[in-house]
């Protein structure tokens, strides 16, 4: 995750990095609360929820990468897969 964000920072030279910031903010909003909960109380359920949040949040990270390289329209197209992944996560084990 850190390397991906650092890679996006390199794209800042071309100006596309700023378009990816909202996607990175959403990524942080989705991944950090369950992660901090699992760090604070490392129970099996909390760890499983943190892993699930991390796996599902990969779509948001992919949207940030698509935005940085191709523009915000492509990022929104990738982000449109997020509701689909949440529905599928209820039917299948993500972890």
N, C-alpha and C positions, 0 to 999 in steps of 0.2 A: 504494500500500500504506500509506504513512504517513498519507495523508488518510483512508483507511478506518479505520485504528486511532484517529486523532484523532476521527473521527465517532463511533466506538463509545465513546470516552471521554465524549462529551457525554451519552450514554445512561446514564452512571454516575449521573446525578441521579435516575433512576427505579429504580435498583437492578438492572437487567437486565445491566449490563456485567459484573458478577462471574461470571455464568453463562457468558459468552462467553470468559473467560480460558483455560480448558482448550483450547478450539478455537484460540485465538491462540497458545498454547504449542505445540500440534501443528503449526500453520502455520510457526512459526519453526523447529521441529525438521526439518521437511521442506524448507524453502527455503534456510536459511542455510548448511548444510555444502556443497552443490554451488555456491552462490554464492561463498563464500569460496575454494573450490578454483579456481573460474574466475578470480577476482580475483588469486589467488596465481600461477597458471600459466594465462595466457590462450590455451590451445590450443583448436583447433576442437572437439574432443570435450568438453572441460570446459565450454566455453560452451554447447554443445548440451545437455549434461546440466543445466546451470543453467536454461536456458530451459524445458526439459521439466519440471523440478521446479517452476518458477514457474507454468507453465500448469496442471499437475495440482493444485498447491496452491491454485488458485483455488476449488476445491470446498470446501476446508477454510475458506477465508476466507468463502465464501458461507454455510457452516454457522455460522460465528461471527456473521455479520450476522443470519441467521435466528434464532439463539439470543437475540441482543440485542433483537430486535424482537418475537419471538413466543414465546420460551421454549425450553428445552433439548430438549424432545421434537422440535420442528421442526428444530432443529440436528442432532440425531441422524439424522433422516430424510434430511436433505441429505447428511450425512457418510456415509450408507450407499451413496452413489454413488461414493465414493472407490475401492473395489475394482473396480467396473465400469470406471472411467476408467483404472485401471492395466492392466487386461486389454486394453482398447481401445488403449492407448498402445503395447502390444507389437505390435499388428497394423497400426497406422497411424503415420505420421510426425507427431509432435506439433509439431515445430519447423517 
